[in-house]
């Protein structure tokens, strides 16, 4: 088994009734895909603080008003790469402001019944149903490139 350098990231999803806010990634890692908002956890901040900060930077909305809930932990590795991306997944149903485009992301609301899975990460179709029904989950996905999942593990958990 390879030794990985673990890096901590966040991913935030805002849900309003039967719709969810996703961001179209305009540049960098994941470019051209719809995803949640998030990124690296900076020194001195908690993953929750990072998720709130990144969502403000990428979508222009303030999540500090209603709180966020940790709903998942995902690990991603990529064949031939030494980094393990440890991603804390958060959800919120309360925010202040109107989602607006940033240099990095273009936010858009989607009905939860018709998500753009063909333009999302391949692993999303496995864990997203858990997120949508309010379950908590833990998973690991190993990729070849960014489109082929070689191995996967996903389980529902009671709490974090």
N, C-alpha and C positions, 0 to 999 in steps of 0.2 A: 504494500500500500504506500502511496506517495505521501510525502509530508507537505502539508499545505500551510500557507500563510493565511491566517483567518482575518478577514476584514469585516467590520460591522456596518450594515446598511439598514435603512428603513424604507418602508413602503406604506403609503397612506391611501385609504379609500374613503370617499365621502358618499354617503347614501342618503337619498331623500325619497322616502316612500318606495315606489317601484322603479326608481332610476338611480344610476350610479355615475359619479363623475370620474372620467378617465382623462389622461393627458396623452396627446400625440407627441412622441419624442422627436424633436427636430434636429438634434445633434448629439454626438457622443454615444456612449454605450446604450444599446437598445434603440438606436435611431430608426425611425420608420415604423415603430410599433406603438400601440396603445397600451398604457400601463397606469398604475397608480402614481402618486407623487412621492418623491423621496430621494435618498442619496446617502452619502457617507455621514457617519456620526463623527463630529469634530471633537477634538480634545476638550474635556471639561463639560461636555453636555451629555445628558442621558439620551438613550434612543428615542424616548417620547418627545423630548425637547427638539431633537433633530428632525423628527417627523413633522412637528408643528412648524419649525423654521423652514424646512424644504418646501412644504406645501404653500407657505406664504410666498416664498421666492418664486416657485414655479407656476402657481395658479392664482396668486394674489388674494387668497382668502385666509382669514384668521381663525384658527381652530382652538385658540386658548380660551374661548368663551364658554364652550360646552363640554370640554374634556374629550379625550380619545381613549379607546380601549384596545389593548393588545389582543389580537385574535389569532396570530400565527407566528411560527418561526420556521423559516425555510433556509436550507443550505444548498448552494449551487456550486458545482465544480465543472470545469471544462477541460476536456482531454488535452493534455500537453501544456496546461497552464497551472502554475503553482499557487494560485489564490483560491481560497474557499470564501465565497460570499455568504456571510451569515446575515440573513435579512429578517428583521422584526417587522411583522405586518400589523398595521393598526387600522381601525375603522372609527368613523365619527359620523354622527347624524346632525351635528350642530356646528355652524360656522357663521362668521360675520364677513360681509363683503360679497362682491360679485366675481365669479371666476373670470379671469382675463388671461390672455396670451402673454407669455414671457419669451425671452430669447431661446429658452430650452424646450418649453412645452406649450401645446395648444389644447386647452381643456374643452371637453364637450360632454354633455349628459347623454347617457344611453339607457334605454329601457333594460331592466335586468333580464327580460325575456329574450332579448336579441342583442347580445354582446358581440363585438367584432373579433371573435376568437381567431379568425384567419389572419388577423393583423396584430395579434397579441403574442406573447411568449408561449411556446408550445406547452409548457407545464401548467399554464393558467387554467386550461380546460379541466384539469384534475382537481385542483384545490379551490377554484373559484366557487363551485357549488356549495362547498362547506362555508366559505365566507358569506355567501348570499343567504344561507339559512341560519346564520348567527352562531355556527359552531366554531370551536377553537381547534387548531390543527398544528401539526408539526410534520415537516417533510424534508426530503433530500432528493435532488435531481442532479444527475451527471450527464453532461452534454458532449457531443462531438459537434464542433462548430457552435452555432447559435440556433440551429433548427432541429437537430436530432437528439432525442433523449435516449441515452444508452441504458441507464438504470434509474429507477425511481423508488421511493419509499414514502408513503403518506399515511398518517394516522390521525384520528380525531382524539383530542385530549380533553379532560374535564376542565383544567385550569392551568394557569402559568404561575 
